[in-house]
């Protein structure tokens, strides 16, 4: 009877949890569809900016804003920091479409920021920012060569290019890397910028560049991961809950058996 009751409780628990899993899966799919639409829009915006069709990019950015409002209104667990980053990058992309004072290259970089950032939320495998590796490693190598050659001008040019390319990928890193690795990398780059005026005087510069290279290798070729699989988490929680329930029930049965055994011994003692 007790075993039958246990099985009924276990089945009942699974039936209660299962509908929530289905709803969660539907929510995830809905969120993914919204981000996929935004990603396609950001790709077209970048395409327009690259071709110099700034007015078309401006109109599409207005549509992008309407799409993004659907995500903001749907409570998809975006943190305040993420909202601030996305809003800030969106404003830069808008500036790229309307500001005549910006060079075409600067406009493309600002539109690229938005493209890389939005892709983080849509990508199911490898995000686009993974393809920016050469844009950072090439100027980093040039800086190391400049240090070895004692060429200050070459170092400054390479550093400028490195910082420009870093700023393009920085928002995407800010929402996809772990906080530890993002702030570690950013602090290393800020420190490098502070060494700009002490070229040839700071003996730690070459060592710091090597340290940065190792950090970038870890980011691009390491195991940085965005988010855990929601379905896997649900399975772990369900199985874990069932195991805890089973162990608790087994412990309760053992406790009851010991209690009955102790009562029986007391009865025997009384008879004696």
GIGI-V475322 format. One record per residue. N is the residue number from 1. RES is the residue in three letters. D_FIRST is the distance of its C-alpha to the first C-alpha in Angstrom with 1 decimal. Layout:
N	RES	D_FIRST
N	RES	D_FIRST
//
This chain:
1	UNK	0.0
2	UNK	3.8
3	UNK	5.5
4	UNK	5.1
5	UNK	6.2
6	UNK	8.7
7	UNK	10.1
8	UNK	10.7
9	UNK	12.4
10	UNK	14.4
11	UNK	15.6
12	UNK	16.5
13	UNK	18.5
14	UNK	20.3
15	UNK	21.2
16	UNK	22.6
17	UNK	24.7
18	UNK	25.9
19	UNK	28.3
20	UNK	30.0
21	UNK	30.6
22	UNK	32.2
23	UNK	34.4
24	UNK	35.3
25	UNK	36.4
26	UNK	38.5
27	UNK	40.1
28	UNK	41.0
29	UNK	42.6
30	UNK	44.5
31	UNK	45.8
32	UNK	46.8
33	UNK	48.7
34	UNK	50.6
35	UNK	51.5
36	UNK	52.6
37	UNK	54.9
38	UNK	56.3
39	UNK	56.8
40	UNK	58.8
41	UNK	60.9
42	UNK	61.7
43	UNK	62.7
44	UNK	65.1
45	UNK	66.5
46	UNK	67.3
47	UNK	68.9
48	UNK	71.1
49	UNK	72.2
50	UNK	73.1
51	UNK	75.2
52	UNK	76.9
53	UNK	75.4
54	UNK	74.8
55	UNK	74.9
56	UNK	72.2
57	UNK	70.1
58	UNK	70.6
59	UNK	69.4
60	UNK	66.3
61	UNK	65.5
62	UNK	65.4
63	UNK	62.8
64	UNK	60.9
65	UNK	60.8
66	UNK	59.3
67	UNK	56.6
68	UNK	55.8
69	UNK	55.4
70	UNK	52.5
71	UNK	50.7
72	UNK	51.6
73	UNK	50.3
74	UNK	47.0
75	UNK	45.6
76	UNK	45.2
77	UNK	44.9
78	UNK	48.6
79	UNK	49.8
80	UNK	53.0
81	UNK	54.7
82	UNK	53.8
83	UNK	55.1
84	UNK	58.3
85	UNK	58.8
86	UNK	58.3
87	UNK	60.6
88	UNK	63.2
89	UNK	63.3
90	UNK	63.5
91	UNK	66.5
92	UNK	68.2
93	UNK	67.6
94	UNK	69.2
95	UNK	72.1
96	UNK	72.5
97	UNK	72.9
98	UNK	75.4
99	UNK	77.3
100	UNK	80.7
101	UNK	81.4
102	UNK	78.7
103	UNK	79.6
104	UNK	77.9
105	UNK	76.2
106	UNK	74.8
107	UNK	73.5
108	UNK	71.7
109	UNK	70.1
110	UNK	68.8
111	UNK	67.4
112	UNK	65.8
113	UNK	64.0
114	UNK	62.2
115	UNK	61.4
116	UNK	59.9
117	UNK	58.0
118	UNK	56.3
119	UNK	55.5
120	UNK	53.2
121	UNK	50.8
122	UNK	51.0
123	UNK	51.0
124	UNK	48.0
125	UNK	49.6
126	UNK	53.0
127	UNK	54.7
128	UNK	58.4
129	UNK	59.4
130	UNK	58.7
131	UNK	61.8
132	UNK	64.0
133	UNK	64.1
134	UNK	67.8
135	UNK	69.0
136	UNK	68.1
137	UNK	68.7
138	UNK	72.2
139	UNK	73.7
140	UNK	71.8
141	UNK	73.6
142	UNK	76.9
143	UNK	76.5
144	UNK	75.9
145	UNK	79.0
146	UNK	81.0
147	UNK	80.2
148	UNK	81.3
149	UNK	84.5
150	UNK	85.2
151	UNK	85.4
152	UNK	84.6
153	UNK	85.2
154	UNK	82.9
155	UNK	80.2
156	UNK	80.6
157	UNK	80.4
158	UNK	77.3
159	UNK	75.6
160	UNK	76.4
161	UNK	74.8
162	UNK	71.8
163	UNK	71.2
164	UNK	71.7
165	UNK	69.2
166	UNK	66.7
167	UNK	66.9
168	UNK	66.1
169	UNK	62.8
170	UNK	62.0
171	UNK	60.0
172	UNK	57.7
173	UNK	57.2
174	UNK	56.5
175	UNK	53.4
176	UNK	52.2
177	UNK	52.8
178	UNK	50.9
179	UNK	52.7
180	UNK	53.6
181	UNK	55.4
182	UNK	57.0
183	UNK	58.6
184	UNK	59.5
185	UNK	61.3
186	UNK	62.9
187	UNK	64.2
188	UNK	65.7
189	UNK	67.5
190	UNK	68.8
191	UNK	70.1
192	UNK	71.8
193	UNK	73.5
194	UNK	74.8
195	UNK	76.5
196	UNK	78.5
197	UNK	81.6
198	UNK	81.5
199	UNK	81.8
200	UNK	83.6
201	UNK	83.2
202	UNK	79.5
203	UNK	78.7
204	UNK	75.0
205	UNK	75.2
206	UNK	74.8
207	UNK	71.8
208	UNK	70.2
209	UNK	70.7
210	UNK	69.0
211	UNK	66.1
212	UNK	65.8
213	UNK	65.9
214	UNK	63.0
215	UNK	61.0
216	UNK	61.8
217	UNK	60.9
218	UNK	57.5
219	UNK	57.1
220	UNK	58.2
221	UNK	56.9
222	UNK	54.1
223	UNK	50.5
224	UNK	50.8
225	UNK	48.0
226	UNK	47.6
227	UNK	44.0
228	UNK	40.6
229	UNK	38.8
230	UNK	36.6
231	UNK	34.2
232	UNK	33.8
233	UNK	33.2
234	UNK	30.5
235	UNK	28.7
236	UNK	29.0
237	UNK	27.6
238	UNK	24.6
239	UNK	23.8
240	UNK	24.6
241	UNK	22.4
242	UNK	19.4
243	UNK	20.3
244	UNK	20.7
245	UNK	17.3
246	UNK	15.6
247	UNK	17.8
248	UNK	17.2
249	UNK	13.4
250	UNK	14.1
251	UNK	16.7
252	UNK	14.6
253	UNK	12.2
254	UNK	15.4
255	UNK	17.0
256	UNK	14.4
257	UNK	14.7
258	UNK	18.4
259	UNK	18.5
260	UNK	16.8
261	UNK	19.3
262	UNK	22.1
263	UNK	21.5
264	UNK	21.4
265	UNK	24.7
266	UNK	26.2
267	UNK	25.5
268	UNK	27.2
269	UNK	30.1
270	UNK	30.7
271	UNK	30.9
272	UNK	33.5
//
